[in-house]
């Protein structure tokens, strides 16, 4: 791997780590591109080439993964969970959740509480298919 590729990967990882840490915060492409020290257009292209999905889709998926956990491990309302994971609209949250998971949040919650298992196994079982 060339030095330029390593540097590019490092920059994309820096932005992805920021999304993982601050998924519930309002993150936008200009902010993430600044973290990666690249232009917005270059950031979107390079992020997609590196991770297989756009920055926006990655952030949506991370938020949905957290919502999946909260839906089955807390009694918070779907609306409260929607806001807690960083979505500004319940409609958008429900649509994106259903696209990624395959069912609406309320149906997913009806599956009941999470099984008692090591968290690494639970997270692997709950991880939605990469869309």
N, CA, C and O atoms as a DFTB+ gen file, in Angstrom:
524 C
 N C O
     1  1       0.851      -1.175       0.000
     2  2       0.000       0.000       0.000
     3  2       0.894       1.234       0.000
     4  3       1.879       1.303       0.736
     5  1       0.548       2.179      -0.813
     6  2       1.355       3.392      -0.919
     7  2       1.144       4.304       0.290
     8  3       0.157       4.193       1.017
     9  1       2.078       5.182       0.474
    10  2       1.990       6.152       1.577
    11  2       0.752       7.027       1.428
    12  3       0.096       7.351       2.418
    13  1       0.430       7.409       0.193
    14  2      -0.751       8.241      -0.058
    15  2      -2.035       7.499       0.320
    16  3      -2.948       8.094       0.891
    17  1      -2.109       6.201       0.003
    18  2      -3.282       5.401       0.370
    19  2      -3.416       5.269       1.878
    20  3      -4.513       5.373       2.427
    21  1      -2.295       5.041       2.538
    22  2      -2.318       4.947       3.998
    23  2      -2.795       6.252       4.620
    24  3      -3.599       6.248       5.552
    25  1      -2.298       7.360       4.100
    26  2      -2.701       8.663       4.613
    27  2      -4.195       8.896       4.386
    28  3      -4.889       9.389       5.275
    29  1      -4.685       8.544       3.207
    30  2      -6.108       8.704       2.899
    31  2      -6.956       7.840       3.835
    32  3      -7.962       8.304       4.372
    33  1      -6.547       6.584       4.028
    34  2      -7.282       5.696       4.930
    35  2      -7.305       6.244       6.353
    36  3      -8.333       6.186       7.028
    37  1      -6.193       6.768       6.799
    38  2      -6.108       7.344       8.140
    39  2      -7.083       8.513       8.300
    40  3      -7.738       8.659       9.332
    41  1      -7.161       9.334       7.264
    42  2      -8.074      10.488       7.287
    43  2      -9.526      10.028       7.352
    44  3     -10.331      10.592       8.094
    45  1      -9.859       8.998       6.567
    46  2     -11.230       8.486       6.574
    47  2     -11.553       7.823       7.913
    48  3     -12.667       7.958       8.421
    49  1     -10.598       7.120       8.476
    50  2     -10.812       6.510       9.790
    51  2     -11.032       7.569      10.866
    52  3     -11.834       7.372      11.779
    53  1     -10.331       8.677      10.764
    54  2     -10.511       9.771      11.723
    55  2     -11.962      10.256      11.681
    56  3     -12.580      10.461      12.726
    57  1     -12.498      10.438      10.488
    58  2     -13.881      10.898      10.343
    59  2     -14.868       9.829      10.807
    60  3     -15.852      10.141      11.477
    61  1     -14.610       8.578      10.455
    62  2     -15.522       7.504      10.881
    63  2     -15.512       7.351      12.394
    64  3     -16.561       7.130      12.998
    65  1     -14.344       7.464      13.015
    66  2     -14.274       7.406      14.475
    67  2     -15.077       8.527      15.112
    68  3     -15.729       8.323      16.137
    69  1     -15.034       9.708      14.513
    70  2     -15.830      10.830      15.022
    71  2     -17.321      10.513      14.925
    72  3     -18.085      10.849      15.831
    73  1     -17.738       9.874      13.841
    74  2     -19.146       9.488      13.697
    75  2     -19.527       8.437      14.732
    76  3     -20.619       8.487      15.298
    77  1     -18.626       7.483      14.981
    78  2     -18.901       6.453      15.981
    79  2     -19.037       7.054      17.380
    80  3     -19.899       6.647      18.159
    81  1     -18.187       8.016      17.687
    82  2     -18.202       8.654      19.013
    83  2     -19.384       9.589      19.197
    84  3     -19.982       9.637      20.272
    85  1     -19.720      10.327      18.156
    86  2     -20.700      11.416      18.277
    87  2     -21.921      11.199      17.387
    88  3     -22.470      12.160      16.849
    89  1     -22.349       9.953      17.227
    90  2     -23.443       9.631      16.312
    91  2     -24.728      10.396      16.625
    92  3     -25.506      10.685      15.716
    93  1     -24.961      10.727      17.885
    94  2     -26.202      11.405      18.261
    95  2     -26.138      12.917      18.048
    96  3     -27.153      13.605      18.160
    97  1     -24.961      13.424      17.746
    98  2     -24.787      14.858      17.509
    99  2     -25.120      15.191      16.062
   100  3     -25.052      14.319      15.195
   101  1     -25.476      16.436      15.793
   102  2     -25.706      16.820      14.400
   103  2     -24.380      16.902      13.641
   104  3     -23.630      17.867      13.791
   105  1     -24.104      15.900      12.841
   106  2     -22.871      15.844      12.038
   107  2     -23.236      16.065      10.580
   108  3     -24.235      15.534      10.094
   109  1     -22.429      16.843       9.892
   110  2     -22.673      17.055       8.477
   111  2     -21.373      16.840       7.703
   112  3     -20.288      16.781       8.281
   113  1     -21.512      16.726       6.393
   114  2     -20.354      16.457       5.535
   115  2     -19.280      17.539       5.655
   116  3     -18.100      17.198       5.733
   117  1     -19.634      18.829       5.674
   118  2     -18.569      19.833       5.816
   119  2     -17.725      19.649       7.083
   120  3     -16.503      19.794       7.042
   121  1     -18.370      19.333       8.195
   122  2     -17.647      19.112       9.446
   123  2     -16.742      17.894       9.340
   124  3     -15.580      17.942       9.743
   125  1     -17.268      16.810       8.802
   126  2     -16.492      15.576       8.684
   127  2     -15.343      15.738       7.691
   128  3     -14.249      15.216       7.906
   129  1     -15.595      16.460       6.611
   130  2     -14.532      16.703       5.622
   131  2     -13.397      17.517       6.250
   132  3     -12.223      17.271       5.974
   133  1     -13.753      18.480       7.090
   134  2     -12.716      19.255       7.783
   135  2     -11.893      18.365       8.709
   136  3     -10.676      18.525       8.805
   137  1     -12.552      17.425       9.390
   138  2     -11.818      16.483      10.250
   139  2     -10.826      15.646       9.444
   140  3      -9.739      15.315       9.918
   141  1     -11.224      15.314       8.219
   142  2     -10.372      14.490       7.354
   143  2      -9.390      15.334       6.544
   144  3      -8.533      14.791       5.847
   145  1      -9.510      16.650       6.633
   146  2      -8.628      17.577       5.910
   147  2      -8.705      17.400       4.393
   148  3      -7.687      17.393       3.700
   149  1      -9.947      17.255       3.888
   150  2     -10.167      17.139       2.450
   151  2     -11.411      17.948       2.077
   152  3     -12.158      18.385       2.953
   153  1     -11.628      18.144       0.785
   154  2     -12.833      18.840       0.331
   155  2     -14.052      17.950       0.561
   156  3     -13.924      16.738       0.740
   157  1     -15.230      18.562       0.555
   158  2     -16.467      17.807       0.785
   159  2     -16.685      16.734      -0.282
   160  3     -16.999      15.589       0.039
   161  1     -16.518      17.105      -1.539
   162  2     -16.736      16.140      -2.626
   163  2     -15.731      14.997      -2.546
   164  3     -16.094      13.833      -2.718
   165  1     -14.482      15.324      -2.286
   166  2     -13.454      14.289      -2.162
   167  2     -13.752      13.390      -0.960
   168  3     -13.554      12.177      -1.025
   169  1     -14.218      13.979       0.117
   170  2     -14.547      13.192       1.313
   171  2     -15.630      12.168       1.011
   172  3     -15.489      10.995       1.355
   173  1     -16.699      12.599       0.377
   174  2     -17.804      11.675       0.078
   175  2     -17.323      10.542      -0.823
   176  3     -17.603       9.375      -0.550
   177  1     -16.604      10.874      -1.896
   178  2     -16.097       9.846      -2.824
   179  2     -15.154       8.874      -2.117
   180  3     -15.280       7.658      -2.260
   181  1     -14.213       9.420      -1.358
   182  2     -13.200       8.583      -0.727
   183  2     -13.794       7.740       0.389
   184  3     -13.421       6.578       0.547
   185  1     -14.710       8.303       1.166
   186  2     -15.364       7.544       2.245
   187  2     -16.106       6.349       1.646
   188  3     -16.008       5.229       2.147
   189  1     -16.846       6.603       0.574
   190  2     -17.593       5.514      -0.057
   191  2     -16.662       4.441      -0.619
   192  3     -16.932       3.248      -0.487
   193  1     -15.585       4.861      -1.235
   194  2     -14.622       3.896      -1.785
   195  2     -13.952       3.101      -0.673
   196  3     -13.653       1.920      -0.847
   197  1     -13.716       3.737       0.464
   198  2     -13.021       3.080       1.574
   199  2     -13.939       2.149       2.348
   200  3     -13.542       1.033       2.683
   201  1     -15.171       2.591       2.642
   202  2     -16.058       1.837       3.534
   203  2     -17.273       1.223       2.850
   204  3     -18.034       0.502       3.495
   205  1     -17.472       1.487       1.572
   206  2     -18.560       0.846       0.845
   207  2     -19.926       1.495       0.998
   208  3     -20.920       0.957       0.509
   209  1     -19.995       2.635       1.663
   210  2     -21.250       3.363       1.785
   211  2     -20.951       4.838       2.012
   212  3     -19.851       5.204       2.428
   213  1     -21.928       5.668       1.738
   214  2     -21.717       7.106       1.903
   215  2     -21.618       7.457       3.386
   216  3     -22.081       6.695       4.235
   217  1     -21.025       8.589       3.698
   218  2     -20.963       9.004       5.104
   219  2     -22.350       9.123       5.736
   220  3     -22.540       8.748       6.893
   221  1     -23.309       9.641       4.983
   222  2     -24.662       9.790       5.512
   223  2     -25.272       8.428       5.850
   224  3     -25.885       8.266       6.906
   225  1     -25.106       7.458       4.963
   226  2     -25.681       6.128       5.211
   227  2     -24.982       5.451       6.389
   228  3     -25.627       4.774       7.190
   229  1     -23.681       5.632       6.494
   230  2     -22.950       5.052       7.620
   231  2     -23.480       5.624       8.929
   232  3     -23.725       4.881       9.879
   233  1     -23.655       6.924       8.981
   234  2     -24.153       7.571      10.195
   235  2     -25.575       7.110      10.514
   236  3     -25.899       6.857      11.674
   237  1     -26.418       7.001       9.497
   238  2     -27.776       6.498       9.723
   239  2     -27.741       5.080      10.290
   240  3     -28.479       4.762      11.222
   241  1     -26.887       4.238       9.730
   242  2     -26.801       2.852      10.207
   243  2     -26.318       2.792      11.649
   244  3     -26.842       2.007      12.439
   245  1     -25.338       3.599      12.003
   246  2     -24.851       3.632      13.393
   247  2     -25.969       4.060      14.337
   248  3     -26.131       3.488      15.415
   249  1     -26.736       5.064      13.932
   250  2     -27.845       5.531      14.768
   251  2     -28.906       4.448      14.916
   252  3     -29.446       4.258      16.006
   253  1     -29.208       3.743      13.843
   254  2     -30.196       2.660      13.894
   255  2     -29.690       1.523      14.784
   256  3     -30.465       0.957      15.555
   257  1     -28.418       1.183      14.691
   258  2     -27.867       0.134      15.559
   259  2     -28.067       0.483      17.027
   260  3     -28.454      -0.373      17.822
   261  1     -27.808       1.726      17.386
   262  2     -28.006       2.148      18.778
   263  2     -29.487       2.113      19.146
   264  3     -29.846       1.705      20.250
   265  1     -30.340       2.539      18.225
   266  2     -31.783       2.512      18.471
   267  2     -32.281       1.080      18.672
   268  3     -33.154       0.834      19.504
   269  1     -31.727       0.144      17.915
   270  2     -32.123      -1.260      18.065
   271  2     -31.871      -1.726      19.497
   272  3     -32.710      -2.396      20.099
   273  1     -30.720      -1.368      20.028
   274  2     -30.397      -1.746      21.403
   275  2     -31.371      -1.093      22.379
   276  3     -31.912      -1.764      23.257
   277  1     -31.593       0.191      22.233
   278  2     -32.467       0.922      23.158
   279  2     -33.910       0.431      23.095
   280  3     -34.588       0.367      24.120
   281  1     -34.380       0.089      21.911
   282  2     -35.755      -0.388      21.770
   283  2     -36.006      -1.664      22.554
   284  3     -37.101      -1.873      23.074
   285  1     -35.003      -2.510      22.637
   286  2     -35.202      -3.801      23.300
   287  2     -34.637      -3.867      24.700
   288  3     -34.771      -4.890      25.372
   289  1     -33.999      -2.785      25.160
   290  2     -33.417      -2.837      26.504
   291  2     -33.919      -1.725      27.418
   292  3     -33.526      -1.663      28.582
   293  1     -34.784      -0.842      26.908
   294  2     -35.331       0.236      27.734
   295  2     -36.829       0.341      27.483
   296  3     -37.373      -0.280      26.569
   297  1     -37.474       1.136      28.310
   298  2     -38.902       1.405      28.141
   299  2     -39.139       2.776      27.519
   300  3     -40.278       3.239      27.471
   301  1     -38.077       3.436      27.041
   302  2     -38.235       4.742      26.411
   303  2     -39.174       4.640      25.214
   304  3     -39.240       3.603      24.554
   305  1     -39.891       5.713      24.941
   306  2     -40.779       5.722      23.783
   307  2     -39.942       5.732      22.497
   308  3     -38.770       6.110      22.501
   309  1     -40.565       5.314      21.420
   310  2     -39.887       5.321      20.121
   311  2     -39.460       6.740      19.774
   312  3     -38.370       6.944      19.239
   313  1     -40.291       7.708      20.068
   314  2     -39.950       9.110      19.790
   315  2     -38.729       9.543      20.591
   316  3     -37.835      10.192      20.048
   317  1     -38.678       9.195      21.868
   318  2     -37.519       9.558      22.694
   319  2     -36.248       8.903      22.175
   320  3     -35.189       9.530      22.145
   321  1     -36.349       7.652      21.770
   322  2     -35.183       6.948      21.220
   323  2     -34.751       7.590      19.911
   324  3     -33.559       7.769      19.665
   325  1     -35.712       7.930      19.080
   326  2     -35.423       8.606      17.812
   327  2     -34.574       9.846      18.058
   328  3     -33.557      10.048      17.395
   329  1     -34.986      10.663      18.996
   330  2     -34.256      11.898      19.288
   331  2     -32.914      11.616      19.976
   332  3     -31.927      12.308      19.725
   333  1     -32.884      10.612      20.831
   334  2     -31.654      10.287      21.577
   335  2     -30.524       9.816      20.677
   336  3     -29.352      10.036      20.981
   337  1     -30.871       9.165      19.566
   338  2     -29.819       8.648      18.682
   339  2     -29.452       9.610      17.568
   340  3     -28.585       9.308      16.747
   341  1     -30.107      10.779      17.528
   342  2     -29.672      11.801      16.586
   343  2     -30.577      12.098      15.410
   344  3     -30.230      12.928      14.570
   345  1     -31.731      11.445      15.320
   346  2     -32.667      11.779      14.250
   347  2     -33.506      12.975      14.691
   348  3     -33.866      13.087      15.862
   349  1     -33.812      13.858      13.762
   350  2     -34.603      15.046      14.079
   351  2     -36.084      14.847      13.782
   352  3     -36.916      15.656      14.192
   353  1     -36.415      13.773      13.069
   354  2     -37.793      13.531      12.644
   355  2     -38.165      12.078      12.888
   356  3     -37.428      11.169      12.507
   357  1     -39.304      11.863      13.521
   358  2     -39.776      10.502      13.767
   359  2     -40.078       9.792      12.448
   360  3     -39.828       8.594      12.315
   361  1     -40.610      10.520      11.485
   362  2     -40.902       9.917      10.181
   363  2     -39.646       9.422       9.485
   364  3     -39.620       8.312       8.954
   365  1     -38.604      10.249       9.488
   366  2     -37.335       9.841       8.871
   367  2     -36.740       8.659       9.621
   368  3     -36.256       7.708       9.007
   369  1     -36.777       8.719      10.945
   370  2     -36.261       7.617      11.753
   371  2     -36.984       6.310      11.400
   372  3     -36.340       5.289      11.158
   373  1     -38.303       6.344      11.373
   374  2     -39.078       5.122      11.098
   375  2     -38.789       4.584       9.706
   376  3     -38.656       3.375       9.521
   377  1     -38.691       5.485       8.717
   378  2     -38.414       5.056       7.348
   379  2     -37.021       4.429       7.231
   380  3     -36.867       3.353       6.653
   381  1     -36.007       5.108       7.783
   382  2     -34.628       4.612       7.702
   383  2     -34.496       3.315       8.497
   384  3     -33.840       2.379       8.041
   385  1     -35.107       3.248       9.674
   386  2     -35.060       2.038      10.493
   387  2     -35.630       0.856       9.704
   388  3     -35.021      -0.213       9.653
   389  1     -36.789       1.052       9.095
   390  2     -37.411      -0.036       8.327
   391  2     -36.566      -0.431       7.113
   392  3     -36.493      -1.613       6.777
   393  1     -35.928       0.537       6.451
   394  2     -35.058       0.222       5.305
   395  2     -33.883      -0.645       5.740
   396  3     -33.520      -1.595       5.046
   397  1     -33.289      -0.323       6.880
   398  2     -32.087      -1.015       7.332
   399  2     -32.408      -2.339       8.014
   400  3     -31.746      -3.345       7.759
   401  1     -33.413      -2.345       8.875
   402  2     -33.724      -3.524       9.689
   403  2     -34.732      -4.445       9.007
   404  3     -34.707      -5.659       9.210
   405  1     -35.618      -3.865       8.198
   406  2     -36.611      -4.691       7.522
   407  2     -37.971      -4.683       8.177
   408  3     -38.895      -5.341       7.700
   409  1     -38.106      -3.944       9.267
   410  2     -39.388      -3.800       9.951
   411  2     -39.376      -2.487      10.730
   412  3     -38.309      -1.970      11.059
   413  1     -40.554      -1.947      11.024
   414  2     -40.599      -0.673      11.753
   415  2     -40.130      -0.836      13.205
   416  3     -40.114      -1.946      13.736
   417  1     -39.752       0.271      13.836
   418  2     -39.246       0.198      15.216
   419  2     -40.220      -0.460      16.190
   420  3     -39.796      -1.228      17.053
   421  1     -41.497      -0.178      16.071
   422  2     -42.465      -0.758      17.013
   423  2     -42.541      -2.274      16.869
   424  3     -42.663      -2.984      17.868
   425  1     -42.471      -2.775      15.648
   426  2     -42.477      -4.231      15.430
   427  2     -41.198      -4.853      15.981
   428  3     -41.233      -5.925      16.584
   429  1     -40.090      -4.189      15.776
   430  2     -38.815      -4.691      16.301
   431  2     -38.865      -4.771      17.828
   432  3     -38.389      -5.744      18.413
   433  1     -39.434      -3.763      18.468
   434  2     -39.529      -3.743      19.934
   435  2     -40.362      -4.909      20.447
   436  3     -40.060      -5.458      21.507
   437  1     -41.396      -5.297      19.724
   438  2     -42.282      -6.379      20.176
   439  2     -41.574      -7.729      20.265
   440  3     -42.126      -8.673      20.831
   441  1     -40.379      -7.839      19.724
   442  2     -39.618      -9.092      19.842
   443  2     -39.234      -9.373      21.285
   444  3     -38.864     -10.499      21.618
   445  1     -39.315      -8.375      22.136
   446  2     -39.027      -8.562      23.550
   447  2     -37.619      -8.163      23.908
   448  3     -36.854      -7.689      23.068
   449  1     -37.280      -8.363      25.188
   450  2     -35.966      -7.933      25.678
   451  2     -34.829      -8.728      25.040
   452  3     -35.013      -9.836      24.535
   453  1     -33.671      -8.125      25.084
   454  2     -32.479      -8.779      24.541
   455  2     -32.116     -10.006      25.366
   456  3     -32.317     -10.019      26.580
   457  1     -31.584     -11.030      24.719
   458  2     -31.160     -12.216      25.465
   459  2     -29.932     -11.905      26.321
   460  3     -29.136     -11.023      25.996
   461  1     -29.800     -12.638      27.403
   462  2     -28.608     -12.487      28.243
   463  2     -27.452     -13.203      27.547
   464  3     -27.446     -14.429      27.430
   465  1     -26.494     -12.437      27.095
   466  2     -25.332     -12.977      26.391
   467  2     -24.234     -11.927      26.446
   468  3     -24.505     -10.755      26.706
   469  1     -22.988     -12.346      26.201
   470  2     -21.918     -11.340      26.146
   471  2     -22.258     -10.277      25.102
   472  3     -22.774     -10.590      24.029
   473  1     -21.969      -9.037      25.423
   474  2     -22.374      -7.932      24.552
   475  2     -21.809      -8.054      23.135
   476  3     -22.454      -7.621      22.181
   477  1     -20.614      -8.637      22.981
   478  2     -20.057      -8.761      21.627
   479  2     -20.917      -9.690      20.770
   480  3     -21.059      -9.460      19.570
   481  1     -21.491     -10.734      21.367
   482  2     -22.362     -11.631      20.622
   483  2     -23.689     -10.951      20.304
   484  3     -24.201     -11.057      19.189
   485  1     -24.241     -10.249      21.295
   486  2     -25.507      -9.559      21.074
   487  2     -25.364      -8.550      19.958
   488  3     -26.229      -8.467      19.086
   489  1     -24.277      -7.773      19.967
   490  2     -24.080      -6.768      18.924
   491  2     -23.942      -7.430      17.552
   492  3     -24.442      -6.900      16.560
   493  1     -23.279      -8.571      17.487
   494  2     -23.155      -9.272      16.208
   495  2     -24.505      -9.776      15.733
   496  3     -24.807      -9.697      14.542
   497  1     -25.327     -10.295      16.645
   498  2     -26.662     -10.792      16.275
   499  2     -27.566      -9.665      15.823
   500  3     -28.376      -9.844      14.913
   501  1     -27.439      -8.505      16.449
   502  2     -28.342      -7.394      16.167
   503  2     -27.905      -6.536      15.010
   504  3     -28.700      -5.737      14.514
   505  1     -26.674      -6.664      14.556
   506  2     -26.158      -5.795      13.500
   507  2     -26.971      -5.987      12.228
   508  3     -27.054      -7.096      11.701
   509  1     -27.574      -4.902      11.732
   510  2     -28.362      -5.030      10.514
   511  2     -27.462      -5.292       9.315
   512  3     -26.279      -4.953       9.332
   513  1     -28.015      -5.881       8.299
   514  2     -27.261      -6.125       7.074
   515  2     -26.786      -4.820       6.477
   516  3     -27.534      -3.842       6.446
   517  1     -25.553      -4.792       6.003
   518  2     -24.998      -3.564       5.421
   519  2     -25.695      -3.201       4.126
   520  3     -25.505      -3.866       3.108
   521  1     -26.499      -2.157       4.157
   522  2     -27.191      -1.679       2.954
   523  2     -26.469      -0.511       2.391
   524  3     -26.887       0.043       1.374
